[in-house]
Amino acid sequence: MRIAILHTLYRERGGEDAVVEAEVGLLRRRGHAVEAVVFRNHELEALPAWEQVVRALWNRQAVQRVHEMVRRERPAVVHVHNTFPAASPAVIRAASREGAAVVATLHNYRLACVNALLFREGRVCEDCIGRLPWRGVLYGCWRGRPESAVVAAMLGLHRALGTWEEVDIFIALTDFARERLVAAGLPADRIRVKPNFVHPDPGPGEGIGRFAVFVGRLSPEKGVGTLLRAWSRLAGHVPLRIVGDGPLRGEVEQAASRMPALEFLGPKAPVDVYALMGQAAFLLFPSECYENFPLVLAEAFAKGLPVVCSGIGSHGSLVEHGRTGLHFRPGDPEDLVEKVNWMVAHPKRVLEMRREARREYEEKYTAEGNYEMLMRIYEEAIEHRRRRR
């Protein structure tokens, strides 16, 4: 099967970029001819503001590039990942009009929310679910009102043009995400659930380090503030190691300077993160927004690492309370302290959770299982396209 992958790289490398690279590698290892068409958001920075807006709405250069690629390569499937903002959703129409089956993975909630997070002013927000996101413009949810207006205009334009109708199959990463996307107006009969995967298998760790670990972006929606408040209450008897970077780095560094039990390690290479996970007692995931599919959870399960997470959104469903970890109330440092203390006080139960976490990875998040799901989706998309002709 000949496959084309379309993806727009963010200015700062993130989880989506890693997922797309892993999927391209998986397909090529299985013998597929894969044409990767990559757009780069940082290239917009050299353009005048008006042209950046035009390209976010409808990038003619990107459209022409996709038309030419499909005519040249004749892929059976064009798999679209991120189009925002450099490629624009117009590339979906370009691929469809050339006759290829179109699959779109929805890595976030951009089709329903201008900031893609369903998160505003420190809380979950669904004000724009199922309607045009004018409230997102009013609140300036993405970098302020002017920028939010551009995103809303993009969503409104392509909704009016029927661009999303050109997609044969949408991929949601979890059942929870699928539910929110259906509520936002996407067709339930064309959304399939396929999670991300971890490859190569890093193997389970020993978990003998007797410390907790946080790995992720240091930002408010990730619950970093709640995490720091919880650790200030733990009086230093549970060591915590924090890996990552982001706008709250300064606060984390200050907290580490006054709390001996907290160690800030900064950003780390994947191999170092896996080594840390292999020794940790449990992972902390205090996010306060609707995460779509945090890859770090699948990575933790691959290492046999239980997770203490906020019981909200997709991650609340990915971590089974009492089996692969524990839930705590989002934004509640006291409840987080209680759950951390429980983990420390019940080593035998945590050992059982380690085995269950590893089993969860083997059953759901391996490359082999993911490949089979992806092939079924591609075949279904091809059949859907055939019926439309």
N, C-alpha and C positions, 0 to 999 in steps of 0.2 A: 504494500500500500504506500503510495506517495502522499506525504503529509506536509503541509506548510504550517508553521507556527508564527503568529504575529504577536509581538510584545513591545511595549514601551517601557524603557528603563527609567526608574525614578532618579532624581538628582542624587539621593543617597541610597546606596544599595540596601535592599530590604528583603523580607521573607519571600515576597512574590517572585523577585528575580531569581532567588535560589531554587524555588519550586519549578519555575519554567526551565531553568538549566537542567535540573534533575530529570524532568519529563522528556526533554529533548534527548538527553543521554540515554534514557531508558528505551526510547523508540529506536534510536540508532543501534543500540546493542542488540535489539531484536531484529535487525536487518532492514528496517524501513528507511526509505529515502526521505530525509527530512530537510526541508528548506526553512531556515530560520530568518525571518524578516524582523529586524530590530530597529526601533525608533528611540531617540534619546532626548529626554526632556531638557537636558542642560543646553542643547543646541538652540533652544528658544531664547535663551538669555541674550544672545547677540542681536535679536530682532527688535524692532520698535514695538511698543506696547500694542498698537492697533493690529499689527500683523500677528502677534501672539494670540490675540483674541480671535482673529479670523481663522487661524489654523486650529485652535481648540474647537471651533464650531464646525469647520469643514476644511481639512487639509488637502488641497488639490494635489500637491506633490506626493503626499502619502497615497492618495487614491490612485494616481497614475502608476506609482511604484507597485502597488498590489495588482492592478490590472495587468501590468507587464509580467509580473512574476507568475500569476495564474496561467496566463497564455503560454508562457515559456515552459513551466514545470508541469502543468496539468495535474495538480494534486487532487486526490479524491476528496480530501478533507482539508479545510482551512480552520485551524484551531486558534481562536483569538483569546488572548489574555488581556493585559491592560492596554487600553487605547488612550488613556488620559495623561496629559492633554495633547501631547505632540502628534499622535497619529490621528486622533478624532474618530468618533464612531463611524464616519463615512467609509472607513476601510472595510467595515462589515458589508456595506452595500456593494462595494467594489468586488469583493470576493464572491458574493452571492450572484451578482449580475453576470459573472463569468461562468456560472454553472457549478461551482464547487459546493459541496455540503459544508455548512458553517456550524462549528461548535464554539461556544463562548463560556469560558470559566469565569465565574463571578467571585473574585477574590475578596471583595468588600461590598458595601452597600451603596455604592456610588449611584446606581440607577434610582435609588429612593431618597438619597440624602446628599447635599452638596459637599459635606466634608467626609462622606463615605463611612462614617463611624456610628451614626445614630446616637450621637453624644454631644451634649451642649451644656455649658456652664456647670461642669462637674457631675452631670447626671445623664442617664439614658434619656433620649428624646426620640419620639416617633411622630412628631407633629406633621411631618411631610409624607408619611407612609400613605400610599394610595391617592396622592394628589400632587399637583405641580408644586415644586419646593419653594414657593414664594416666601414662606416663613424663614427658610434658610437664608434668603436674601435680606429680609428684614433684620434678622439677628446677626448677619454677617458671619455665618458659621464657618466659612472657609476663607481665612486671611482677610476678612473685612467685607463690606457690602459690595464694592465694585467687583472684586474677584468672585464673590458668591453669585453675583448677577450673571457673570459669564458662564459659570457652571450650570446655573438654572436655565439660561438661554440654550445651552448645548442640549440639556436633557429635554427641554420643551420642543426644540427644533426636531430632534430625531424621533421623539414620540409622535409628533405630527406627521413626519415623513414615513413612519412605519419601519424605521430601521431595525428595531428589535424583532419585527416580524420576519426579517430575513434570516434570523438565526434558527437553525433546525433543532438543535438541542442545547440547552443551557446546562452548565454544571454548577451545582451548589456544593460547598465543601462539607456541610453538615445538615442534618434534618432541621435543626433550629434555623439555620440560614435560609433553607428552602421555604420554611413557613413565613419568614419575614418578607422574602422576595415575592411569594404568591400574594401576600397581603398588599404588597406595593403595586401589584397589577400584572406581574409576569404570568404566562400561562402555565398552570400546574402540570398539564399533560406533557410539557416539553422541558421540564426541569428534572434532572437526574442528580443523585448525590454520589460524589466520589471524593474521598478525603485525599489529603496529601500523603506522602510516604517518605520513608527514611532509607537511603541507600548511599553507600554500603552499610550493612548492619554493623553497628559499632560494638555489639555484644554486651551482655549484662555486666554491671559492675559489682563490686563487693559491698559497697555501702557501709564501710567501717570508719568513715571520717567523723561521725558524730557532729556534723554541722548541717545547717540548711543552706540552700543556694537559690539565688534569684538570677535569672538570665533573661534580659530583654531591654527594650527601649526605656530610658529613664524619663518618663513623661507623666503628666497628671492622670490621663485616662488609664494608664497601666497600674494605677493604685500604689505608686511609689510612696506617696505621702502617707497612706494608711500603713504601709509596711514599716516606714521609719517610726511612726507613732507607736506601733505595736512593739517594736524592738526597744524603744525607750522604756516600755513598761515591763519588759522581761528581765530587767536588772542584771543583764550580762550572763545569764546561765545557759543560754543557747547561742552558740556562735553562728554568724550569718556571713556568707560571702556573696557579694553583689557583682555581677558581670554585666557590662553594657555601657551605653553612652546615651546622651540626649539632653534636653533642656534643663532637667533637674539634676544634672551631674554635680553642680556646685553644692546643692543641698545634701546630696549623698556624701560628698567628700567632707562637708562640715560635720554631718552625723557620725561618720567614721572616725573623725578626729576626737570626738568626745565620748564615743561608745567603744570600749575596747573589744567587745564581742562582735562588732561589725567591721568587716574588712572589705574595702572597695578595690576591685581588681581592674576596673576599666574594661574596654572591649578586648575580647580574646578570640584567637583563631578557633575554628570548629574542633580541631583535634584537642586543644586545651580545654574547651568547654566539655567535651565528652569525658576527658580524664577527670574533671571536677565532678561531673554528674555521677561518674562511676564510684566516687568515694563518698558523696553526700548521702545524708540520711533521708532527705526529702527535698522536693522542689517547691518553691513558693510562687504562686501565680495569682496576685491580688487584683487583677484587672477589673476596672469598674465600667467598662464599655462592652458592647456586644462584639466580642472578638468573632472572627469568622472561622478560621482554623489556625490556631497558634501552632506552628511547626515545632516549637520547643516542647509541647506536650507529647507529640509522637516521639521526639528524640528522648525525652525522659522515659517513656514507656520502653523504648528500645534498650535503654540502660537498666531497666528494672527499677526505676526510681518512682516512688509514690509522689503524688502531688497534693498539696494543700492549696485549694483555689477558691475564689469567690464563686458562690453558687448562682451564676448569671450567664445568660447567653450560651453560645456554643460550647465554651470551655466547661460550663456547668454540666453539660450533657456528656462531654467527652470523658470527664473524670467521674467515675461512679463512687458516690459517697459510701465509705465503709469497705470498698473493695479495692479500688486503685488509688485511693486517697481520701481526703475529707473536704467538705465544703464549709465555708464560713460566710457570714452575711457581708455583702459588698460594702466597703467603706467603713466597716466596724472594727477598729483595732482591738477592742476588748474581746470580741469573738475570735479574731485571728489568734490572739494570745492563748485563749482557751484551747483552740485546736492544736496549736504548736505544742502546748504543754501535754496534751493527750498523746501526741505522736512520741514525745520523749518518754512518757510514762508507760508506753505499751510496746516494747521492742518486739515481742513475739507477733503481735498483730501487724506491726510494720513489716516484719519479715514476710508474712503472708501477702501483704499488699505488694511487696516487691515481686513476688512470683506472679501475682495477678496482673501487675503492670506489664511485665515481660510477655505474658500470655496475650494481653491485649494487643501489643505490637505485632506478635506473630500472626494473630488472626486478622488484623485489620490494616496494618500500615507497612507491609513489606512491598518491595518493588514488584514481586511476582504477582501478588494479588491485585495491585494497582493496575498493572498492565492488562490483566484480564478484564477489569472493569472498563478501562479506557477503550479497549478494542470493541467491547459490546456497545459502548456509546457511539463510537465512530460508525459502526455498522448500522446502528439505528438512525444516525443522522443521514447516512447515505441513502437508506431506504426512504426516509422522510423526504429528502430532496427529490428522489425518483418519482414519488407520488405527486409532488407539486408540479412536475413538468407537464 
